[in-house]
């Protein structure tokens, strides 16, 4: 069966199908980038937590000695959180510098925002700092509860 245009009916597409086909690649790119963007804070939290947990584990004897010599648990917690947040803030700073430098490379994939969107460049560092604080707080809390006697025997 043919239409008045002389084309077979199976080859005639609606305007919605044509539009959907024309933006399918951009939609796929946006979908992939959205998944990567959603995974970034999770991976950052896992990495920071792992690093801080390992650091606290390696310093168990030192923390035990500090507690045995009279350091308060709050001082130990503050020390661990401060060291972890300094590392996290250095990483956030380096990441922001890299993001500003590489923003022009992803311009082709962005829709509805500029390459240097101020909301993104302000929101992401705040989010990552909050994630880092949570990831650092847990090992710091555990470090402040170390029993000095057990820590001194630890090898």
Rosetta blueprint (number, residue, H / E / L):
1 X L
2 X E
3 X L
4 X L
5 X L
6 X L
7 X L
8 X E
9 X H
10 X H
11 X H
12 X L
13 X L
14 X L
15 X H
16 X H
17 X H
18 X H
19 X H
20 X H
21 X H
22 X H
23 X L
24 X H
25 X H
26 X H
27 X H
28 X H
29 X H
30 X H
31 X H
32 X H
33 X H
34 X H
35 X H
36 X H
37 X H
38 X H
39 X H
40 X H
41 X H
42 X H
43 X H
44 X H
45 X H
46 X H
47 X H
48 X H
49 X H
50 X H
51 X H
52 X H
53 X H
54 X H
55 X H
56 X H
57 X H
58 X H
59 X L
60 X H
61 X H
62 X H
63 X H
64 X H
65 X H
66 X H
67 X H
68 X H
69 X L
70 X L
71 X L
72 X L
73 X H
74 X H
75 X H
76 X H
77 X H
78 X H
79 X H
80 X H
81 X H
82 X H
83 X H
84 X H
85 X H
86 X H
87 X H
88 X H
89 X H
90 X H
91 X H
92 X H
93 X H
94 X H
95 X H
96 X H
97 X H
98 X H
99 X H
100 X H
101 X H
102 X H
103 X H
104 X H
105 X H
106 X H
107 X H
108 X H
109 X H
110 X L
111 X L
112 X L
113 X L
114 X L
115 X L
116 X L
117 X L
118 X H
119 X H
120 X H
121 X H
122 X H
123 X H
124 X H
125 X H
126 X H
127 X H
128 X H
129 X H
130 X H
131 X H
132 X H
133 X H
134 X H
135 X H
136 X H
137 X H
138 X H
139 X H
140 X H
141 X H
142 X H
143 X H
144 X H
145 X L
146 X L
147 X L
148 X H
149 X H
150 X H
151 X H
152 X H
153 X H
154 X L
155 X L
